[in-house]
């Protein structure tokens, strides 16, 4: 499609073709003036394209009247735009009301949505002015989802909230998406947000030129142009690490011994790995670690009799590699132990810090290797 | 004795004897005001909607309204009498014309002050233009619109007294009567009641505004 505003020389969006699959989150990113918001607004016809067609769920969106189309597409904007004269409940119920749902059904839906987006039900009967920025944002998302539209459009949804709240709202959106499985198009100027939220990212340049449309991983791994590379900025490698988890890499055994090992064998393991300590594990249970001095002076026949220290630098298979890297560089040993805590909580006898399935260790080498695949 | 009482600021004996007359004038005054305000509101809202929808009409509308507003009321009566005669129609035309500038101005200002984000959200949710106007924009513009109605109503209540000059009643008839007979009591009564009515209506509208805009409480 193509969009040129009246009275302008350059088109706002130039011959853009974008294919968005059902159930995926697509981020439109680019500098100001790249036409990302214009593109978004053409989807629900707040702006009409100059030429070209937009198919929504296999139907030309112009086959419906604009206001009817919009009732089927959720819309979240940066300034949220809750109606100040209506209670939060009536704000959330706006689209169902337009669609003629009865009051009881709307009320029940509002309660359900409040729970879904993490909004205290007590807030539903207040006016929007009584809500914090983050709560208003949640109410805005609830309103967009009210009539269960298959598509959700979000225009810079989190740029008006402070960074801590933003991060939580982003996490919540991803959790939410896992249950609702909407097709979401989100406009943002924040590449980190795009990489975090989106299954695919469309990087646009001034004039609505599509520079690259790929998964965040492909984008960061192989930017298609100088523009994309500069837009992605430095720390591309680190950003890519954020997309992967410890589960994506193979941990090493490292200096690990069993409690039945003799002090001599333990010292040998330390020498082999060049560490002043060894980890002590029994099967899949990590018991702790013991230092060289303690082992050298060990009066007992096996190291199992020595008091063990607890590993501070632990990661789990779900830890993003970027975070794991942080743990590693902050650890004196330059290593992190990988412990799968899933299921550990069910074992009542498990002491925090020693429970879970011990999978091995990772160093900076394993993390860096994660980018190669 | 009687001559003295006639000259005093207020002669309660006369007031007591003329309660019926005073009540009659009150009814007339209120009627004239209500008619002027209703017609003024209808015309002004229509013009304001036109001005908001078709932006270029705003300047000519306010230009004409402000010219009307600047014409002295007595001159306006004189201008109208050849066409509409001495009577209620002339009085109402004059009264209505004074409300338009205030009402159009405030209505347009109120509608303009509705946040862009709220309008965009309404459009995005699938509101039609009329529905957006009626259920979102007008309610949000109400405080400003009612503020305009208050000023217009107070203005009209004051102006109705002048309509006595063309033989239309209201408190102006009392004042006129007193002036002609050099008799202060009806002047004082007419003026005082006109002021009281204005304050009463202003206060009533202020309360109505608060009741109609509950979301603004505590802000």
Interface residues (C-beta under 8 A of the other chain):
Chain A: X44 X46 X67 X68 X69 X70 X71 X75 X77 X78 X79 X80 X81 X82 X83 X84 X85 X86 X94 X95 X98 X127 X129 X143 X153
Chain B: X115 X116 X117 X118 X119 X120 X121 X122 X123 X124 X125 X126 X127 X128 X131 X136 X139 X140 X213 X215 X219
